[in-house]
Amino acid sequence: MANARMLRIDLALPRPVYEQIVSGLRALLVAGEFVPGEQLPTVRQLATDLGVHHNTVAESYRLLAGEGWLDLRRRRGAVVLDREKPRPITAEKHGFRQRLEELIAKAITDGVPRAALAAHMAALAKKLGKPSKRRGR
């Protein structure tokens, strides 16, 4: 992966590494950093790059394939799919609102200022909401 598409994990976090990988790749996919038909690094290559076991990366790829982001085939690797936009659902039905509230409460508990949280969330929403330069290639 190029520097702009760097995936970072923190082994000190209580959150499982495979979830960090899934979340990081999902964010890159939503932002259009990968285009349909593009091949992701092999499981072993990404595991080596991140310093984790290859089964951890394999599980992450399987979860993203289950969400419709990747096509996984033996000897072909992980290929990004042209994922159709999902049907809109309410934030409550998806559990998004509760997870976001829990994450924000944790950040405030850890001392992150509310204004910084709001600014960061607005910047992320803007970043993820605009098309990437890579999409129309």
C-alpha positions as a Python dict, from the first residue, in 0.01 Angstrom:
ca = {
    (1, 'M'): (0, 0, 0),
    (2, 'A'): (124, 347, -79),
    (3, 'N'): (199, 595, 200),
    (4, 'A'): (-134, 775, 146),
    (5, 'R'): (-308, 448, 207),
    (6, 'M'): (-109, 344, 510),
    (7, 'L'): (-291, 118, 751),
    (8, 'R'): (-195, 153, 1114),
    (9, 'I'): (-271, -71, 1408),
    (10, 'D'): (-190, -37, 1775),
    (11, 'L'): (-113, -362, 1953),
    (12, 'A'): (-149, -186, 2290),
    (13, 'L'): (-518, -114, 2235),
    (14, 'P'): (-774, -347, 2392),
    (15, 'R'): (-954, -361, 2057),
    (16, 'P'): (-869, -680, 1862),
    (17, 'V'): (-617, -632, 1582),
    (18, 'Y'): (-845, -789, 1320),
    (19, 'E'): (-1111, -525, 1402),
    (20, 'Q'): (-852, -249, 1365),
    (21, 'I'): (-754, -387, 1024),
    (22, 'V'): (-1117, -418, 912),
    (23, 'S'): (-1199, -65, 1027),
    (24, 'G'): (-889, 84, 870),
    (25, 'L'): (-940, -88, 535),
    (26, 'R'): (-1312, -7, 537),
    (27, 'A'): (-1232, 361, 589),
    (28, 'L'): (-988, 351, 295),
    (29, 'L'): (-1246, 173, 79),
    (30, 'V'): (-1523, 419, 168),
    (31, 'A'): (-1288, 708, 90),
    (32, 'G'): (-1224, 560, -255),
    (33, 'E'): (-855, 497, -194),
    (34, 'F'): (-896, 163, -370),
    (35, 'V'): (-1084, 130, -698),
    (36, 'P'): (-1287, -169, -814),
    (37, 'G'): (-1061, -431, -966),
    (38, 'E'): (-759, -321, -765),
    (39, 'Q'): (-575, -593, -580),
    (40, 'L'): (-500, -554, -211),
    (41, 'P'): (-169, -675, -69),
    (42, 'T'): (-154, -1049, -13),
    (43, 'V'): (-250, -1174, 330),
    (44, 'R'): (110, -1265, 405),
    (45, 'Q'): (247, -933, 278),
    (46, 'L'): (5, -724, 485),
    (47, 'A'): (69, -946, 789),
    (48, 'T'): (443, -891, 748),
    (49, 'D'): (397, -515, 699),
    (50, 'L'): (182, -488, 1014),
    (51, 'G'): (380, -738, 1221),
    (52, 'V'): (82, -965, 1289),
    (53, 'H'): (-7, -1327, 1220),
    (54, 'H'): (-135, -1401, 871),
    (55, 'N'): (-455, -1557, 1012),
    (56, 'T'): (-541, -1218, 1163),
    (57, 'V'): (-523, -1051, 823),
    (58, 'A'): (-706, -1342, 658),
    (59, 'E'): (-996, -1303, 903),
    (60, 'S'): (-1010, -929, 831),
    (61, 'Y'): (-1024, -993, 456),
    (62, 'R'): (-1298, -1254, 508),
    (63, 'L'): (-1508, -1006, 706),
    (64, 'L'): (-1469, -738, 438),
    (65, 'A'): (-1559, -995, 172),
    (66, 'G'): (-1872, -1073, 373),
    (67, 'E'): (-1963, -703, 361),
    (68, 'G'): (-1929, -706, -16),
    (69, 'W'): (-1604, -509, -40),
    (70, 'L'): (-1369, -785, -158),
    (71, 'D'): (-1363, -1085, -387),
    (72, 'L'): (-1139, -1353, -236),
    (73, 'R'): (-1007, -1629, -455),
    (74, 'R'): (-726, -1873, -407),
    (75, 'R'): (-412, -1777, -600),
    (76, 'R'): (-576, -1448, -701),
    (77, 'G'): (-584, -1272, -366),
    (78, 'A'): (-819, -999, -252),
    (79, 'V'): (-969, -785, -527),
    (80, 'V'): (-1179, -477, -455),
    (81, 'L'): (-1537, -508, -576),
    (82, 'D'): (-1760, -238, -717),
    (83, 'R'): (-1981, -238, -411),
    (84, 'E'): (-2328, -103, -460),
    (85, 'K'): (-2437, 153, -207),
    (86, 'P'): (-2639, -17, 63),
    (87, 'R'): (-3001, 72, 121),
    (88, 'P'): (-3029, 361, 365),
    (89, 'I'): (-3116, 251, 717),
    (90, 'T'): (-3165, 451, 1030),
    (91, 'A'): (-2865, 498, 1252),
    (92, 'E'): (-3059, 340, 1539),
    (93, 'K'): (-3129, 20, 1344),
    (94, 'H'): (-2764, -26, 1258),
    (95, 'G'): (-2651, 51, 1613),
    (96, 'F'): (-2437, 333, 1477),
    (97, 'R'): (-2571, 598, 1708),
    (98, 'Q'): (-2508, 393, 2022),
    (99, 'R'): (-2154, 298, 1913),
    (100, 'L'): (-2076, 659, 1828),
    (101, 'E'): (-2210, 780, 2163),
    (102, 'E'): (-2000, 518, 2343),
    (103, 'L'): (-1688, 617, 2151),
    (104, 'I'): (-1741, 988, 2218),
    (105, 'A'): (-1811, 924, 2587),
    (106, 'K'): (-1486, 725, 2610),
    (107, 'A'): (-1292, 1004, 2438),
    (108, 'I'): (-1436, 1266, 2675),
    (109, 'T'): (-1356, 1040, 2972),
    (110, 'D'): (-998, 1014, 2842),
    (111, 'G'): (-972, 1394, 2835),
    (112, 'V'): (-1030, 1478, 2469),
    (113, 'P'): (-1191, 1825, 2454),
    (114, 'R'): (-1544, 1833, 2312),
    (115, 'A'): (-1452, 2101, 2060),
    (116, 'A'): (-1166, 1888, 1930),
    (117, 'L'): (-1400, 1590, 1894),
    (118, 'A'): (-1653, 1797, 1700),
    (119, 'A'): (-1385, 1940, 1471),
    (120, 'H'): (-1232, 1599, 1408),
    (121, 'M'): (-1570, 1439, 1334),
    (122, 'A'): (-1659, 1718, 1091),
    (123, 'A'): (-1325, 1680, 913),
    (124, 'L'): (-1367, 1303, 887),
    (125, 'A'): (-1723, 1334, 755),
    (126, 'K'): (-1601, 1581, 494),
    (127, 'K'): (-1308, 1357, 396),
    (128, 'L'): (-1518, 1043, 369),
    (129, 'G'): (-1803, 1223, 193),
    (130, 'K'): (-1610, 1358, -102),
    (131, 'P'): (-1502, 1148, -400),
    (132, 'S'): (-1141, 1044, -415),
    (133, 'K'): (-919, 1141, -706),
    (134, 'R'): (-859, 769, -759),
    (135, 'R'): (-1225, 679, -823),
    (136, 'G'): (-1258, 788, -1184),
    (137, 'R'): (-937, 633, -1313),
}
